[in-house]
Amino acid sequence: MLPVYDIATSQGQADFDARLVRLKSTASAFSEQAQTVSQILHDVQQHGDDAVVKYMRKWTDPDFAVDRIKVTAEELAQADKQLTGDLRAAIERSIANVREYQQHAMPRSMDTVTINGAELGMRFTPMASAGMCVPGGAAVLFSTLIMLAVPAMVAGIDPKQISVINPPPTRVGDEPAGDISPIVLATCNMLGIENVYRIGGAQAVGALAYGTQTVKPIDIIAGPGNVFVQLAKAQVAGVCGTDGGFYGPSEIVTVADESADPGYVASDLIAQAEHNPGKCFLVSWSRDVIDSIVKEVEKQMAQRTRSEFIQKALDTESCAVLARDVDQAVDIANIIAAEHVNLAVKDVDGLFERITNGGEFFLGHQTPVAAGDYYAGPSHCLPTGTTARFTSGISVYTFLKRSGTVRYRNGMSQQTIDDIALLAKAEGLDAHANSASIRSK
């Protein structure tokens, strides 16, 4: 059941605040999980493949062996060969859409501007290599691979220098060991990616950052994952680059008014709750709107195959919030700062101007979040845990370095030389001053 909190009451406000605390805690760097991650990363740095295998055995498969770490070229080619028909065509169209959008977003080195005799510019260059975190487990997230790899390739990274980590399903009891989805492997092959590793968790992030006997070290790590993956990315920052975001458990906030279709809104909420875990927030200033959508959620939930996950997400991670008016609804949406923001309202453009915190916005009744998850073009790897207040999702920008350029083609004027020398001496750095003064004509 999706709980409803009327924040005009003290109890409703307290309940909503508790949900916010839970939401923000997923991005905490001071948790018990963070200490565990530190230990894992140190172990991987010191012992390479042996440490990776140890943790894969602990959490994924007791019989995991070092020769399973890297997927072979034959396995990639075989999976690609088997992927045919409508699904392959749909994946190809998804790749094309993402590529076209990212090409449109690709920044160009700007024209120079001349300021006081200096020609000033900015150059964008791709990073040399990248590692992609593709979550494994129960869901087969080949879409995440597309949303990570295509922006990197558009930025200019050679697909042969892209590494993918994707763990096999967790082994249960005496069941045979599972493996990476052949759809994920086929998509890797379609994109020209050769370095694919069937590992996950903090140990996989450490392997990408430090390198092991089997895993190539890379320059930047990007992508979503559970709290251990996200904390590991934060802790290896500096050893390598990271995407700078916290892309954790999936979230949605839907702002709805009387024009909203309860069935549409309910389906979008359930789609995010389907993740394990998912976090769903419904905000409206109409109790009737909330009640109709909550009723529809209950109806649709029973029809979904992952209803157990959905129910858990609704009970423990989610809520509907009854706001005083549209102004308070805007404030609430900005406080939640969700990964996905769905505006199911009559005045879409007006509300869109006012809600500034969100990883990606889905505008209007005919725009499901699933379009962004799979197909539309912007990457679905987006900030979570309220971090959309200050960070952004994956795009071609993630994989680019920007460098300022300075050229005094005809030398510096005497005034420029004197100013630089004066500023440097004021900081007590006479060598800096001299490096300008020595160029006096």
C-alpha positions as CSV (number, residue, x, y, z in Angstrom):
1,M,0.0,0.0,0.0
2,L,1.3,3.5,-0.9
3,P,1.0,5.5,2.3
4,V,-0.5,9.0,2.1
5,Y,1.0,11.8,4.2
6,D,-0.9,15.1,4.7
7,I,2.0,17.5,5.5
8,A,-0.5,20.0,6.9
9,T,-0.5,17.8,10.0
10,S,2.4,17.3,12.3
11,Q,2.3,13.6,12.0
12,G,2.2,13.7,8.2
13,Q,5.1,16.1,8.1
14,A,7.1,13.8,10.5
15,D,6.3,10.7,8.4
16,F,7.4,12.5,5.2
17,D,10.6,13.8,6.9
18,A,11.4,10.2,7.9
19,R,11.1,9.1,4.2
20,L,13.4,11.9,3.2
21,V,16.0,10.8,5.8
22,R,15.8,7.3,4.4
23,L,16.2,8.6,0.9
24,K,19.2,10.7,1.7
25,S,20.9,7.9,3.7
26,T,21.5,5.9,0.5
27,A,24.2,8.4,-0.4
28,S,25.9,8.5,3.0
29,A,29.7,8.3,3.0
30,F,29.8,7.6,6.8
31,S,27.8,4.5,7.0
32,E,28.9,1.0,8.1
33,Q,28.7,0.1,4.4
34,A,31.4,2.7,3.6
35,Q,33.8,1.1,6.0
36,T,33.2,-2.3,4.4
37,V,33.9,-0.8,1.0
38,S,37.2,0.6,2.2
39,Q,38.3,-2.8,3.3
40,I,37.3,-4.4,0.0
41,L,39.1,-1.8,-2.1
42,H,42.3,-2.1,0.0
43,D,42.2,-5.9,-0.4
44,V,41.7,-5.6,-4.2
45,Q,44.5,-3.1,-4.5
46,Q,46.9,-5.4,-2.6
47,H,45.9,-8.8,-3.9
48,G,44.3,-8.3,-7.3
49,D,42.4,-11.3,-8.8
50,D,42.6,-13.3,-5.6
51,A,40.7,-10.6,-3.7
52,V,38.1,-10.3,-6.5
53,V,37.5,-14.0,-6.5
54,K,37.2,-14.1,-2.7
55,Y,34.4,-11.5,-2.6
56,M,32.6,-13.0,-5.6
57,R,32.6,-16.3,-3.7
58,K,31.4,-14.6,-0.6
59,W,28.4,-12.8,-2.2
60,T,27.7,-14.3,-5.6
61,D,28.9,-17.9,-6.2
62,P,30.9,-20.0,-3.7
63,D,32.6,-21.8,-6.6
64,F,33.6,-18.7,-8.5
65,A,37.0,-19.1,-10.1
66,V,39.6,-16.7,-11.6
67,D,39.0,-18.0,-15.1
68,R,35.4,-16.8,-15.0
69,I,36.4,-13.2,-14.5
70,K,36.7,-12.2,-18.1
71,V,34.2,-13.1,-20.8
72,T,35.9,-14.6,-23.9
73,A,35.7,-13.3,-27.4
74,E,34.0,-16.6,-28.4
75,E,31.3,-16.1,-25.8
76,L,30.6,-12.6,-27.0
77,A,30.5,-13.6,-30.7
78,Q,28.2,-16.6,-29.9
79,A,25.7,-14.4,-28.0
80,D,25.7,-11.9,-30.8
81,K,25.0,-14.6,-33.3
82,Q,22.0,-15.8,-31.3
83,L,20.4,-12.4,-30.9
84,T,18.1,-12.0,-33.9
85,G,14.6,-10.8,-34.9
86,D,12.6,-8.0,-33.4
87,L,14.6,-7.7,-30.2
88,R,17.8,-7.1,-32.0
89,A,16.1,-4.5,-34.2
90,A,14.7,-2.7,-31.2
91,I,18.2,-2.7,-29.6
92,E,19.7,-1.3,-32.7
93,R,17.0,1.5,-32.8
94,S,17.7,2.3,-29.2
95,I,21.4,2.6,-29.8
96,A,20.7,4.8,-32.8
97,N,18.4,7.1,-30.8
98,V,21.0,7.5,-27.9
99,R,23.8,8.1,-30.4
100,E,21.9,10.8,-32.3
101,Y,20.9,12.6,-29.0
102,Q,24.5,12.4,-27.7
103,Q,25.9,13.7,-31.0
104,H,23.5,16.6,-30.8
105,A,24.7,17.3,-27.2
106,M,28.4,16.9,-28.1
107,P,30.2,20.2,-27.3
108,R,32.6,21.7,-29.8
109,S,35.8,23.4,-29.0
110,M,34.7,27.1,-28.8
111,D,36.0,29.9,-31.0
112,T,38.7,31.9,-29.4
113,V,38.0,35.3,-27.8
114,T,40.8,37.9,-27.6
115,I,41.1,39.7,-24.3
116,N,43.9,42.2,-23.8
117,G,46.0,40.6,-26.5
118,A,45.4,36.9,-25.3
119,E,43.6,34.5,-27.6
120,L,41.6,32.4,-25.2
121,G,39.7,29.2,-26.0
122,M,38.6,25.8,-24.6
123,R,39.3,22.4,-26.0
124,F,37.3,19.2,-25.4
125,T,39.2,15.8,-25.6
126,P,37.9,12.3,-24.7
127,M,39.4,10.3,-21.9
128,A,41.4,7.3,-23.1
129,S,39.5,4.5,-21.4
130,A,36.3,4.0,-19.4
131,G,34.8,1.3,-17.2
132,M,31.0,0.8,-17.1
133,C,29.1,-0.5,-14.1
134,V,26.1,-2.5,-15.4
135,P,24.0,-4.0,-12.6
136,G,23.3,-7.7,-12.6
137,G,21.0,-9.8,-10.5
138,A,17.4,-10.6,-11.3
139,A,17.0,-7.9,-14.0
140,V,18.8,-8.0,-17.3
141,L,19.9,-4.4,-17.8
142,F,21.4,-4.4,-21.3
143,S,19.7,-1.0,-21.6
144,T,22.1,0.4,-19.0
145,L,25.0,-0.8,-21.1
146,I,23.6,1.3,-24.1
147,M,23.1,4.3,-21.9
148,L,26.7,4.2,-20.7
149,A,28.7,3.0,-23.6
150,V,27.1,5.1,-26.4
151,P,27.8,8.5,-24.8
152,A,31.4,7.4,-24.2
153,M,31.8,6.3,-27.8
154,V,30.3,9.6,-29.1
155,A,32.8,11.4,-26.8
156,G,35.5,9.7,-28.7
157,I,36.5,6.7,-26.6
158,D,37.5,3.7,-28.6
159,P,35.1,0.8,-27.8
160,K,38.1,-1.4,-27.4
161,Q,39.1,0.8,-24.5
162,I,35.8,0.4,-22.8
163,S,35.5,-2.2,-20.0
164,V,32.2,-3.5,-18.7
165,I,31.5,-5.1,-15.3
166,N,28.3,-7.1,-15.0
167,P,28.0,-9.8,-12.3
168,P,26.2,-13.1,-12.8
169,P,23.1,-13.8,-10.8
170,T,23.6,-14.8,-7.1
171,R,23.8,-18.5,-6.7
172,V,21.1,-20.0,-4.4
173,G,21.7,-23.3,-2.7
174,D,22.7,-26.2,-5.0
175,E,21.4,-24.5,-8.1
176,P,23.9,-24.4,-11.1
177,A,25.9,-21.2,-11.3
178,G,24.2,-18.5,-13.5
179,D,25.8,-16.3,-16.0
180,I,25.6,-12.9,-17.6
181,S,22.6,-12.5,-19.8
182,P,23.4,-13.4,-23.4
183,I,21.5,-10.2,-24.4
184,V,24.1,-8.1,-22.4
185,L,26.9,-10.0,-24.1
186,A,25.4,-9.6,-27.6
187,T,24.9,-5.9,-27.0
188,C,28.6,-5.6,-26.0
189,N,29.6,-7.3,-29.2
190,M,27.3,-5.1,-31.3
191,L,29.0,-2.0,-29.8
192,G,32.5,-3.4,-30.4
193,I,33.3,-3.8,-26.6
194,E,35.8,-6.6,-26.0
195,N,36.7,-6.2,-22.3
196,V,33.7,-7.7,-20.4
197,Y,34.1,-8.9,-16.9
198,R,31.5,-11.1,-15.0
199,I,32.1,-9.4,-11.7
200,G,30.3,-6.8,-9.6
201,G,30.1,-5.0,-6.3
202,A,32.9,-2.9,-4.7
203,Q,35.4,-5.5,-5.7
204,A,34.7,-4.9,-9.4
205,V,35.0,-1.1,-9.0
206,G,38.3,-1.7,-7.3
207,A,39.5,-3.9,-10.1
208,L,38.7,-1.3,-12.7
209,A,40.4,1.5,-10.7
210,Y,43.6,-0.4,-9.6
211,G,43.8,-3.1,-12.3
212,T,44.4,-6.7,-11.5
213,Q,46.1,-9.6,-13.3
214,T,43.0,-10.0,-15.5
215,V,41.2,-6.6,-15.4
216,K,42.6,-3.6,-17.2
217,P,42.8,-0.3,-15.2
218,I,40.8,2.5,-16.7
219,D,40.7,6.3,-16.6
220,I,37.0,6.8,-15.5
221,I,34.3,4.6,-13.9
222,A,30.7,5.4,-14.7
223,G,27.3,3.9,-14.0
224,P,24.7,2.8,-11.5
225,G,24.7,0.2,-8.8
226,N,23.8,-0.6,-5.3
227,V,25.1,1.4,-2.3
228,F,28.4,-0.6,-2.2
229,V,29.1,0.2,-5.9
230,Q,28.3,3.9,-5.4
231,L,30.4,4.2,-2.3
232,A,33.3,2.4,-4.0
233,K,33.2,4.8,-6.9
234,A,33.4,7.7,-4.4
235,Q,36.4,6.1,-2.6
236,V,38.4,5.5,-5.8
237,A,38.0,9.0,-7.1
238,G,41.4,10.3,-7.5
239,V,42.9,6.9,-8.4
240,C,40.8,7.3,-11.5
241,G,38.0,9.6,-12.6
242,T,34.3,8.9,-11.7
243,D,31.1,10.1,-13.2
244,G,30.7,12.4,-10.1
245,G,27.2,11.1,-9.4
246,F,25.4,8.8,-7.0
247,Y,23.4,6.6,-9.2
248,G,21.7,4.3,-6.7
249,P,18.3,2.7,-6.3
250,S,15.7,3.9,-8.8
251,E,13.4,6.8,-7.9
252,I,10.5,8.7,-9.3
253,V,8.4,11.7,-8.2
254,T,5.2,12.4,-10.0
255,V,3.4,15.7,-9.6
256,A,-0.2,15.3,-10.6
257,D,-3.4,17.4,-10.8
258,E,-7.0,16.8,-11.8
259,S,-6.0,16.4,-15.5
260,A,-3.8,13.3,-14.7
261,D,-4.9,9.9,-15.9
262,P,-4.7,7.7,-12.7
263,G,-3.9,4.6,-14.8
264,Y,-0.9,6.3,-16.5
265,V,0.5,7.7,-13.3
266,A,0.1,4.4,-11.4
267,S,1.9,2.6,-14.2
268,D,4.9,5.0,-14.0
269,L,5.1,4.7,-10.2
270,I,4.9,0.9,-10.4
271,A,7.5,0.7,-13.1
272,Q,10.1,2.3,-10.7
273,A,8.9,0.3,-7.7
274,E,9.6,-2.8,-9.8
275,H,13.3,-2.2,-9.2
276,N,14.7,-3.9,-6.1
277,P,14.5,-1.5,-4.4
278,G,12.6,1.3,-6.0
279,K,11.4,4.6,-4.5
280,C,8.2,6.3,-5.6
281,F,6.8,9.7,-4.6
282,L,3.4,11.1,-5.7
283,V,2.8,14.7,-5.0
284,S,-0.5,16.5,-5.4
285,W,-2.6,19.3,-3.8
286,S,-5.8,17.2,-4.3
287,R,-6.8,14.4,-2.0
288,D,-9.1,13.1,-4.7
289,V,-6.3,12.9,-7.2
290,I,-4.1,11.0,-4.8
291,D,-6.9,8.6,-3.7
292,S,-7.7,7.7,-7.3
293,I,-4.0,7.1,-8.2
294,V,-3.4,5.0,-5.0
295,K,-6.5,2.9,-5.9
296,E,-5.1,2.3,-9.4
297,V,-1.7,1.4,-8.0
298,E,-3.3,-1.3,-5.9
299,K,-5.2,-2.6,-8.9
300,Q,-2.3,-2.7,-11.3
301,M,0.2,-4.1,-8.8
302,A,-1.5,-7.4,-8.6
303,Q,-1.0,-7.9,-12.3
304,R,2.8,-7.5,-12.3
305,T,5.2,-10.4,-12.1
306,R,7.5,-8.6,-9.7
307,S,4.7,-7.7,-7.3
308,E,6.6,-8.8,-4.2
309,F,9.3,-6.2,-5.0
310,I,6.7,-3.6,-5.8
311,Q,4.9,-4.1,-2.6
312,K,8.0,-3.8,-0.6
313,A,9.0,-0.6,-2.3
314,L,5.6,1.0,-1.7
315,D,5.5,-0.1,1.9
316,T,9.0,0.9,3.0
317,E,10.5,3.4,0.5
318,S,7.6,5.4,-1.0
319,C,4.7,7.7,-0.2
320,A,2.1,10.0,-1.6
321,V,2.3,13.6,-0.3
322,L,-0.8,15.9,0.0
323,A,0.5,19.4,-0.4
324,R,-1.3,22.6,0.5
325,D,-1.2,24.0,-3.0
326,V,0.8,24.0,-6.2
327,D,3.5,26.2,-4.7
328,Q,4.1,23.7,-1.9
329,A,4.1,20.8,-4.4
330,V,6.9,22.5,-6.3
331,D,8.9,22.9,-3.1
332,I,8.4,19.3,-2.2
333,A,9.5,18.1,-5.6
334,N,12.6,20.2,-5.4
335,I,13.4,18.8,-1.9
336,I,13.0,15.2,-3.1
337,A,15.2,16.0,-6.1
338,A,14.4,12.7,-7.7
339,E,16.1,10.7,-10.4
340,H,12.9,10.9,-12.6
341,V,10.4,13.7,-12.4
342,N,7.1,13.1,-14.1
343,L,4.8,16.1,-14.6
344,A,1.3,14.8,-15.0
345,V,-0.4,18.2,-14.9
346,K,-2.3,20.5,-17.2
347,D,0.3,23.4,-17.1
348,V,3.4,21.2,-17.9
349,D,5.6,24.1,-19.1
350,G,4.7,26.4,-16.2
351,L,5.5,23.7,-13.7
352,F,8.7,22.6,-15.5
353,E,10.1,26.1,-15.2
354,R,9.7,26.0,-11.4
355,I,11.0,22.5,-10.6
356,T,14.7,22.8,-10.9
357,N,15.9,19.6,-9.2
358,G,15.7,16.4,-11.1
359,G,17.8,13.9,-13.0
360,E,15.5,13.8,-16.0
361,F,12.1,15.3,-16.7
362,F,9.2,13.5,-18.3
363,L,6.7,16.1,-19.6
364,G,3.0,15.5,-20.0
365,H,0.6,12.6,-19.9
366,Q,1.9,10.8,-23.0
367,T,5.5,10.6,-21.8
368,P,6.2,7.5,-19.7
369,V,9.5,7.2,-17.8
370,A,10.1,3.9,-19.6
371,A,10.8,5.9,-22.8
372,G,13.8,7.4,-21.0
373,D,14.8,4.1,-19.6
374,Y,15.1,2.4,-22.9
375,Y,14.7,4.5,-26.0
376,A,14.3,8.2,-26.2
377,G,18.0,9.3,-26.2
378,P,19.1,10.9,-22.9
379,S,20.9,8.4,-20.7
380,H,18.9,6.7,-17.9
381,C,21.9,6.8,-15.6
382,L,20.8,9.6,-13.3
383,P,21.5,11.0,-9.8
384,T,19.6,9.5,-6.9
385,G,19.3,10.1,-3.1
386,T,18.4,13.8,-3.5
387,T,21.8,14.4,-5.3
388,A,20.0,15.9,-8.3
389,R,20.2,19.1,-6.3
390,F,23.9,19.4,-7.3
391,T,24.8,16.8,-9.9
392,S,23.7,15.5,-13.3
393,G,23.2,12.3,-15.2
394,I,25.5,10.5,-17.6
395,S,26.0,12.1,-21.0
396,V,28.7,12.7,-23.5
397,Y,30.1,15.4,-21.2
398,T,30.9,12.7,-18.6
399,F,33.7,11.3,-20.8
400,L,35.2,14.6,-22.0
401,K,38.0,16.6,-20.5
402,R,37.9,20.4,-21.1
403,S,41.1,22.4,-21.2
404,G,41.5,26.1,-21.4
405,T,43.9,27.5,-24.0
406,V,45.9,30.7,-23.9
407,R,48.1,32.3,-26.6
408,Y,49.8,35.7,-26.7
409,R,50.5,35.5,-30.4
410,N,52.3,38.9,-30.5
411,G,53.6,38.9,-26.9
412,M,52.1,40.5,-23.8
413,S,51.7,44.3,-23.5
414,Q,53.9,46.0,-20.9
415,Q,50.7,46.7,-18.9
416,T,49.9,43.0,-18.8
417,I,53.4,42.1,-17.8
418,D,53.4,44.7,-15.0
419,D,50.0,43.6,-13.7
420,I,51.0,39.9,-13.6
421,A,54.2,40.7,-11.8
422,L,52.4,43.0,-9.3
423,L,49.8,40.3,-8.6
424,A,52.5,37.6,-8.2
425,K,54.6,39.7,-5.8
426,A,51.6,40.5,-3.7
427,E,51.3,36.7,-3.1
428,G,55.0,36.4,-2.3
429,L,55.8,34.5,-5.5
430,D,58.6,36.4,-7.1
431,A,59.5,33.5,-9.5
432,H,56.0,33.9,-11.0
433,A,56.6,37.6,-11.3
434,N,59.9,37.1,-13.0
435,S,58.4,34.7,-15.6
436,A,56.3,37.6,-16.8
437,S,58.8,40.4,-16.3
438,I,61.5,38.5,-18.2
439,R,59.4,38.9,-21.3
440,S,59.4,42.7,-21.2
441,K,60.4,44.3,-24.5
